[in-house]
């Protein structure tokens, strides 16, 4: 089963993502409210998530900083940035983020984006 880690400081969005992803058959292995908590949690996961859904503007440590630290640990987790801050798109993509979703977006687009990110991965059944 595809495992997803949510990093989002907006409580309502975090809950919405979690419910939508679970309804679509994904296993949400955790969620963090800021980048610092995300890095700390990521280090503790014995099985690293397949997908990380990462916001940019968060307290303590932003999404770019957190993504950079996570990608230094491993690049096996695919990070999808979800942010209203379009000014960081280029930097995010250049550092290895697999996708950048401009907020707001539909849940259908998010699910399709997750499937695309997993193409050529260990989940060939999702490559439809």
Protein Blocks (a to p, Z undefined) as FASTA:
>chain_A
ZZdddddfblklmmmmmmmmmmnopacfbdcfbfklmmmmmmmpmbacfbdcddfbdghi
afklmmmmmmmmpckbccddddfblklmmmmmmnopabdcdddddfklmmmmmmmmmgoi
ablklmZZ
